[in-house]
Amino acid sequence: MPTQIAGAQSVGRAPAAARRTVLLTGASGVVGGALLQRLRDLNVVCLVHRSPVSGPNVTGVPGDVVKPMFGLAEQAYAELAAKVDAVIHCAAITDFIRIDGSLEATNIAGTEHVAAFAATANAVLYHVSTAFVHTTVDGDRGRTAIGYASSKLAAEQVVQSSGVPHVILRPSVVIGDSVTGEIAAFQGLHRVVAGIFAGIVPMIPFDPAWPIDFVPVDVVADAIACVVENRVSGGEFWICAGEQALRLDEGVAVAVEFAHCLGVSVDMPRFVPPDTFDRLIGPVFLDALPGKIRRNVVRMLEFFTTYLQSGETKPSSLDQLVALGARQLPDQRESLRNSLRYWAAQNGYAQPETGQAA
């Protein structure tokens, strides 16, 4: 879908004098928190459900996307809509094994409420979805984890049928800041690394050549901010590494190498064909594990199966985003190392001595 630039004949930044007000949902989350630091040239109103927010250009409004009108009184809702020019919708449940109804309540019904607000405010809706929105699974493994992707697909359909001007943004797997590695909450990829460090991933039942597509959170935030700042009012953007993604074995090798730099003895996991694992290895291997470890391993397999399999190279809009002024994708290996370094520091691992490769 071609992008639309509101009030401009060509792609370019909004005039400096046109300081706008945006409503940001999910400001305490992984992407929302990074966006909050990046949106310096806009007035940002954050819908605050649990965690407080702060900043020189930030105002918090108590509210919950799960509730109609965000749970606000009618006058407060109208006053908020009157001053908002754009809506950036980041709020979502991202835990891919939720089965308690919260995926539907937040990701689908919550998006309905946000779209209704954007219509009332006559504002463009920037909807943050996922690059795995069209994910499907065959067989039993991955069927639990598919709930997240299904809820995000339904949310996109809500946005597309809402009638409000909208932009859909689809980030890939999000890792920590490309330089500091910092991230608001550790994600599925971090849990896989934790399993490798703990030595409970002796084998990986996937093709080592499959791409493992991830993007640092600061790059994701910068891409979204550039789309908003340029007043893009329609289209879809895939915030993915695409052809620049590492192979699965390359990503695992970075994790193993980093473990060695920390003095952690870890063997490189062995890649085995998925059907061989399912028929011959998995039943014996999993049954022999203690309950807690088995649950962790099954969760990692769910993550890999649902979001990293099939050998598909994700579409990428990075070139188009760079043309809007967004940053280019940094070196994938270095970004991953920095993300691992931050994760390791937060989990009590001694850091490598100065000068080591990590």
N, C-alpha and C positions, 0 to 999 in steps of 0.2 A: 504494500500500500504506500503511495507517495506521501511524504510528509507535507504538512501545511504550516506555513509560517504566518502567524497572525499579524496583520498590520505591517507587513514588509514585503518587498518585491523579491528579495533574495535572502539566502541564509545569512544571518548576521546577528550580533548581540543587540539587545534592547538598549535604547538610549539611556545614558547614565541617570538622567533626571527622572526617568519613569520608574521610581522605586515602588514596587508592588508589595502586596501582602498575600502570603500563601498560608494555607492551612496544611499542616503536616500531621499525619497520623502515624503512630508507631515510632515516635521520636526516641524512645528508649531502647529500641531494637537494634539489630546489627546494622542494617542499611540506614534506618532512620537516624540513629545516633551519629553515623558518619556524615549524613546529609546535614544534620544540624550544625556541624562544624564547618561545612562547605558553603552553606547558603548565607554568605556574609553581606550580599548586596540587596537582600530582600528583608522585609519585615516578616517574621515567622511566628505564626500562632500555632501552638502545639496542643493537640487534644490529649489531655493528661488523664490516664486511667489509674495507674498505680505509681509509677516513678516520676518524681519531679524533674523539671528541665530548667535550664538557665542559659543565659547568654545576653550580650548587649542588645541584640536585635530580636530577642525571643520573648514571647508572652505565652503563658500556660493558661488553658481553659479546661476545667474539670469536665470530663465527658468520656463516653464509652461507645465505640462504634457498634457494639453488639445491640445497643438500645436504639429504638426509633428516635430521631431527632437528637441522637447522642445522649439521651437522658436529660437534655436541657429544657428549661421552661420555654414556652413559645416566644416570649419577648427576647430572651437571651439568644435563642437560636436565630431569630430574625436579625438581631444586631450583629451577630457573628457573620451571617451570610452577606450582610450589607457591606462589610469591609474586606471581604476576601476576594481576590482576583483569580486565584488558582488553587487547586487542591492536589497535594502529593499524597497518595494513599500507600503507605508502607505497612500499616498494621496488619499482622497476619499471625496465625499459629503455624510454625514451621516444623514442629516435631512430626516426623512423617509416620509415626506409629500410633498417633492418637486415635482412640476408638470411643471416646466419651461424648462425642457430639460437638466438641469445641471447634473442630475444623469447619464444620458447617455453619456454626453460629457466628464465628469470627470471619472466616474467609469468604463465605457466601453472603449470609445475611448482613454482615458488617459492610461488605462492599455495596449491597443494595442501599444501605443507609447513607454511605458516603456519596454514591451517585445521586441520590435524592437531594443531598445537601448541595452538590455541585450544580444541580439544576436550579435550585432555589437561588444560589449565589450567582447564577449565570457565569460560571467559572469553568475553565478547562480542567479536566480531570487527568492527572498523570498517575496511572495505575501501575504499581510495581508488581509484576507477576513472577514467573519463573521460566527459565529456558527449558524446563522439563515438563512443560504444561501438556505436551502431547504424548507423554510416556505411557506405554502399555506394558503388560507383563503376560508371559505365557507360563502356565503351570501354577503351582501353589506358592513357590518362593517369590517374594516381592508383592504378593497380593495385599498384605497388610500395609506395606509402605506406600502403595499406590494411592491411598486415600488423600495424601497431601496434594499430589499432582492433580487428582480429580477435582479437589475443591478449588484449586487455582484455575483450572479450566472453566469450571462453572462460574467463578468470579469474573473471568474475562468475558464470558457470555453475558453476564449481568451488565458489564460496562458497555459492551458492543450494542446491546439492545436498549440502553438507557435513553438514547437521544441526545446526550450531552456531548460536546466536543471532547475528545479524549485521545490520549497517547498511551500505548501499552509498552511497558519496558520489561524485558525478560532477562534478568541476570542469571548467569550460570551458578555453579557452586561458588559460594563466597568464602574466601579465606581472609586472614588478617591483613592489616595495612601493609602495603608493598615495601615500606621502609622499616617501620617499627614492629610489624607483626601484630599490633594490638587489635583486638576485636571485642565487642561487647559481650558476646557469649560464644562459647566453642560450638562448632558445628559438626555435622556428620563426618567430615573428612578428618577432623581432629580426633574423633573417637576411633576411627580406623588406625590412625597413627598411634594412639594410646595402646591399641591391641597389638600392633607391631612391636612397640617398645616393651610390652609385657610378655612377649614371646608366645602369644596365644593365636598367632596367625602364621602357622608353619606353611600353609598353602593357600593359594588364591585361585578359586575355580573360574577363572576368566582368561580371555586371550590377552597376553601381555602387550599386544599391538593396539588394543583399543585405546582411543584417546581419553584422557582424564581432564575434562574441561573445568577450569576454575579461574576466578578473577579476584584480585585483591579488593577489599571493601572500599578503599579510597578511590580506586579507579571506577567502581560502580557508582559511588556517590558523585564523583566529578562528572560522569557521563549523564546521570539524571539531572544534575544541576544545570549543565550546559543546555540540555533540551528545554528545561523550564526557562532559563535566562534568555534563550533565543525565541521564546514565545511560540515554539512549535505547538500546533494545535491539532495535529492528527498524525496517525501513522503508528508503526511498530518498530521497536529497536531491540535487537538481540545483543545484550551486553555479555558477550562470550569470547573466549580465546579463539575459537574456530580452528583455522589451520595452524595457529600458533600453539595449540594445546600440546602438552607433553603426552607421550605414550604412557600407559599404565605402568609398565615396568620401569620407565624413566622416573616417574613420580615416586614409586616405591623405593627405587635405588637412592633417591635423594633422602628419603626418610631413614633408610638403613645407614647411609653414610653419616648422616647427622647424629644418629644414635651412637655410632662408633666414636665420633668426636666428643661425645659426652661421657665416654667410657662405659656405655651400655652395650653389653654383648648381645648382638642380635644377628641371626642368620637371615640372608635374603630369602623371603618366602618363595616357595616353588609354585609356579603356575601350572595348573592342570586343566584339561578340557572340562567345561561345565557338565556335560553329560556323564563323563567318567566319575566326577565328584558325586553327582546326584545318585548314580546307580551303585557305585562300589565303595567310595571313600566316606562320603558324608554320613550315612547312617552309623557306621562304626566309629568314626572320628567324633561326631557330636555326642553320641551316647556315652562315650568314655570321659567326657568333661564334667567337672563339678557344675551344679545347677547355675550358679551366678555367672561363671565363665561361659557356660553354654549359651545363656541368654545374651551375653555380650557378643559372642561370635555370631549367633543367629541375627542379631540386630545389624552387625556389620555386613553380613551377607545380604540382608534386606536392602541396605543402603547401596551396596555395589550393584545388586541385581536390578534395582529400580532406576537408579540415576546414573550409572556409569557404564552400562553394558551396551552391547549390540554393535560396537565399532562405528557408531554414527558420529560424524564430524558436525558439530553444531553450527548453525548459521551464525554469522557475526556481522554486526553493523558498526564495528569499530572504525573503519575508514570513514564512514559517513559521520560518525560522532566526532572524530578528530577534525573533520572539516567544519564542524560547529564550534570547535575550540577546545574539545575534550583532550585529555592527556592520552598519549599512546600507551599501549600495554607494556609494562616493564618486563624484564627478563623473567620468564616463568620459574626457572630454577631458583633464582635469587629471591623472588617473592615467596616461594614455598619455604625456603630455608629460614627467612625472616619470620614467617608465620610459625614455623616449628620452634624457632628460638623463643618466641614469646610464650608459646604453649608450654614449653619445657620449663621456663623460668617460673611460670605460674603454678606448675605442678611439682616444684621442689627439686628439679634436676640441676646439678652444678653446671655452670656455663663453661664452654670450652675456653682454654687459655687463648690470650691474644695472639693472633697470627695463624690460628688453626683454620682449616677450610670452612668450617661451619660459620 
